[in-house]
Amino acid sequence: MSTRGRTFLEKMRAARCKIAALAAPFVQDRSTILTHSFSRVVRDTLFAAAEDHKHFTVYVTESAPDYSGRQLYEALAERGISVTLIVDAAVGYVLERVDTVLLGAEGVVESGGIINKIGTYTMAMCAKEKNIPIYVLAESFKFARKYPLNQKDLPDEQKYPLDKRNGKTDLSKEHPIVDYTPPAYITLLFTDLGILTPSAVSDELIKLYL
């Protein structure tokens, strides 16, 4: 690996550590957490909370179509954290037991909304209806100068796997791999730049790109 590559990996790890230190105190003792798909920074935050001798329960969605949630389930179970793997459609069923939603993000856009694994928006809408706080954990290198207003504003190269964009699959049969969650559904964002409200993201983007 090149020196530049090693430096970038070190920065990524440092960013995750900083976010975990900020977010772990928001994982309350004897609380129940719901999360979606696999996120290294969510994993590290839950590890940090457990290392603080907190006892909590986690629900992890399987996260079809790649079932990436199973990876997070296995990582938490290996650490002795109480974790249950659920099918994506069970989100509404378990929400009445949930205190906090923790989400990673594949991208944080200028509005303070996020682009993340398909199903994130559905989970956020359900949690908002139940007045459950939604915390997003994301490294600042995922901040993007984009301003989607709805799902159709996401470009196809982000929404669909490569084989669909090569014309091998009919795009009229929609199977997107990510969706957009508007800022109205997000309580706070935990980043290596600090804890932000969604409305503060645009200010941080200006600083990053100046």
Secondary structure as the mmCIF struct_conf table of DSSP 4:
data_model
#
loop_
_struct_conf.conf_type_id
_struct_conf.id
_struct_conf.beg_label_comp_id
_struct_conf.beg_label_asym_id
_struct_conf.beg_label_seq_id
_struct_conf.end_label_comp_id
_struct_conf.end_label_asym_id
_struct_conf.end_label_seq_id
HELX_RH_AL_P HELX_RH_AL_P1 THR A 3 ALA A 23
HELX_RH_3T_P HELX_RH_3T_P1 ALA A 24 PHE A 26
BEND BEND1 VAL A 27 VAL A 27
TURN_TY1_P TURN_TY1_P1 ASP A 29 ARG A 30
STRN STRN1 THR A 32 THR A 35
BEND BEND2 SER A 37 SER A 37
HELX_RH_AL_P HELX_RH_AL_P2 ARG A 40 GLU A 51
TURN_TY1_P TURN_TY1_P2 ASP A 52 HIS A 53
STRN STRN2 THR A 57 THR A 61
TURN_TY1_P TURN_TY1_P3 ALA A 64 SER A 68
HELX_RH_AL_P HELX_RH_AL_P3 GLY A 69 GLU A 78
TURN_TY1_P TURN_TY1_P4 ARG A 79 GLY A 80
STRN STRN3 SER A 82 ILE A 86
HELX_RH_3T_P HELX_RH_3T_P2 ASP A 88 ALA A 90
HELX_RH_AL_P HELX_RH_AL_P4 VAL A 91 VAL A 94
HELX_RH_3T_P HELX_RH_3T_P3 LEU A 95 ARG A 97
BEND BEND3 ASP A 99 ASP A 99
STRN STRN4 THR A 100 LEU A 103
BEND BEND4 GLU A 106 GLU A 106
STRN STRN5 GLY A 107 VAL A 108
TURN_TY1_P TURN_TY1_P5 GLU A 110 SER A 111
BEND BEND5 GLY A 112 GLY A 112
STRN STRN6 ILE A 114 LYS A 117
TURN_TY1_P TURN_TY1_P6 ILE A 118 GLY A 119
HELX_RH_AL_P HELX_RH_AL_P5 THR A 120 GLU A 129
TURN_TY1_P TURN_TY1_P7 LYS A 130 ASN A 131
STRN STRN7 ILE A 134 LEU A 137
HELX_RH_3T_P HELX_RH_3T_P4 SER A 140 LYS A 142
STRN STRN8 PHE A 143 PHE A 143
BEND BEND6 ARG A 145 ARG A 145
BEND BEND7 ASN A 150 ASN A 150
HELX_RH_3T_P HELX_RH_3T_P5 GLN A 151 ASP A 153
BEND BEND8 LEU A 154 LEU A 154
HELX_RH_AL_P HELX_RH_AL_P6 ASP A 156 LYS A 159
BEND BEND9 TYR A 160 TYR A 160
HELX_RH_AL_P HELX_RH_AL_P7 LEU A 162 ARG A 165
TURN_TY1_P TURN_TY1_P8 ASN A 166 GLY A 167
BEND BEND10 LYS A 168 THR A 169
TURN_TY1_P TURN_TY1_P9 LEU A 171 SER A 172
BEND BEND11 LYS A 173 LYS A 173
BEND BEND12 ILE A 177 ILE A 177
STRN STRN9 VAL A 178 THR A 181
HELX_RH_3T_P HELX_RH_3T_P6 PRO A 183 TYR A 185
BEND BEND13 THR A 187 THR A 187
STRN STRN10 LEU A 188 THR A 191
TURN_TY1_P TURN_TY1_P10 ASP A 192 LEU A 193
STRN STRN11 GLY A 194 LEU A 196
HELX_RH_3T_P HELX_RH_3T_P7 PRO A 198 ALA A 200
HELX_RH_AL_P HELX_RH_AL_P8 VAL A 201 TYR A 209
#
